[in-house]
């Protein structure tokens, strides 16, 4: 089963994403901030990380950069979820090591489709 780490500081959004992905057949591990996401990723070895950009303790960008420095997580794909859709924000996210940037708000079904497509693309790479 594919394991996905969801890092989102807004509890309602985190729970919605987790339930959506669980319903689609994924195992989900949740973090409420960037620092917790880095710790959980190192311990849980997820297949994919969905991460909010603006979080306490450590931003998504900082967490992604930290993950890319650690041997056990450096190859784990990171996808940013953010309401910040300016081109500079997207470029900063991709520059931090993310493979994709998904804009909020999104419909749960759309998120599931995008996650499945990305996992398919990554498995073929």
C-alpha positions in Angstrom: 0.0 0.0 0.0 1.3 3.5 -0.9 2.0 5.6 2.2 1.5 9.4 2.0 2.6 11.9 4.6 0.3 14.9 4.8 1.8 18.0 6.5 -0.8 20.7 7.1 -1.2 23.0 10.1 -5.0 23.5 9.6 -6.6 20.6 11.4 -9.8 20.5 9.3 -7.9 20.6 6.0 -5.4 18.0 7.2 -8.2 15.7 8.2 -10.1 16.2 4.9 -7.0 15.4 2.9 -6.3 12.4 5.1 -9.8 11.0 4.8 -9.9 11.6 1.0 -6.6 9.7 0.5 -7.6 6.9 2.9 -10.9 6.5 1.0 -8.9 6.3 -2.2 -6.9 3.4 -0.7 -3.7 5.1 0.5 -2.1 4.8 4.0 -1.9 8.2 5.5 0.4 9.7 8.1 -0.3 13.2 9.3 1.9 16.1 10.6 0.8 19.4 11.9 3.9 21.4 11.1 7.1 21.3 9.0 9.4 20.1 11.8 7.0 17.2 12.7 6.9 16.3 8.9 10.6 16.0 8.7 10.7 13.7 11.8 7.8 11.6 10.6 9.2 11.3 7.1 12.5 10.0 8.4 10.7 7.4 10.6 7.8 6.4 8.4 9.5 6.4 4.9 6.4 7.6 3.0 6.2 7.1 -0.8 4.9 10.7 -1.2 4.7 13.8 0.9 2.0 16.4 0.5 3.0 19.6 2.3 1.5 23.0 3.0 3.8 25.9 2.4 2.9 28.1 5.4 3.3 26.2 8.6 4.6 26.9 12.1 8.1 25.9 13.4 9.3 25.2 9.9 7.8 26.3 6.6 7.1 23.8 3.9 10.0 25.1 1.9 12.4 24.7 4.9 11.0 21.2 5.6 11.5 20.2 1.9 15.0 21.4 1.9 15.7 19.5 5.1 14.2 16.3 3.7 16.4 16.6 0.6 19.5 16.8 2.8 18.7 13.5 4.6 19.8 10.3 3.0 16.6 8.4 4.1 14.3 11.0 2.5 16.2 12.7 -0.2 14.5 10.8 -3.0 11.0 11.0 -1.5 8.8 13.2 -3.8 7.3 16.3 -2.2 4.2 18.1 -3.5 3.3 21.5 -2.1 -0.3 22.4 -1.4 -0.8 26.1 -1.2 -3.2 29.0 -1.7 -0.2 31.1 -2.8 -0.3 30.8 -6.5 2.1 33.5 -7.7 4.7 32.2 -10.1 7.5 33.3 -7.7 6.0 31.1 -5.0 5.7 28.1 -7.3 9.3 28.5 -8.5 10.5 28.8 -4.9 8.7 25.5 -4.1 10.1 23.7 -7.1 13.5 25.2 -6.3 13.3 23.7 -2.7 12.9 20.3 -4.3 9.2 19.7 -4.8 8.0 17.7 -7.9 4.6 19.5 -8.1 2.7 22.4 -6.7 -1.1 22.0 -6.2 -3.1 25.2 -5.6 -5.8 25.4 -2.9 -8.7 25.2 -2.9 -9.0 21.9 -4.6 -11.9 19.4 -4.8 -11.1 16.1 -3.0 -11.7 14.1 -6.2 -9.2 16.3 -8.1 -6.6 15.8 -5.4 -7.0 12.1 -5.6 -6.7 12.2 -9.4 -3.6 14.3 -9.3 -1.9 12.1 -6.6 -2.6 9.0 -8.6 -1.3 10.5 -11.9 1.8 11.7 -10.1 2.5 8.3 -8.6 2.0 6.7 -12.0 4.4 9.2 -13.6 7.0 8.6 -10.8 6.7 4.8 -11.1 7.5 5.1 -14.9 10.5 7.4 -14.4 
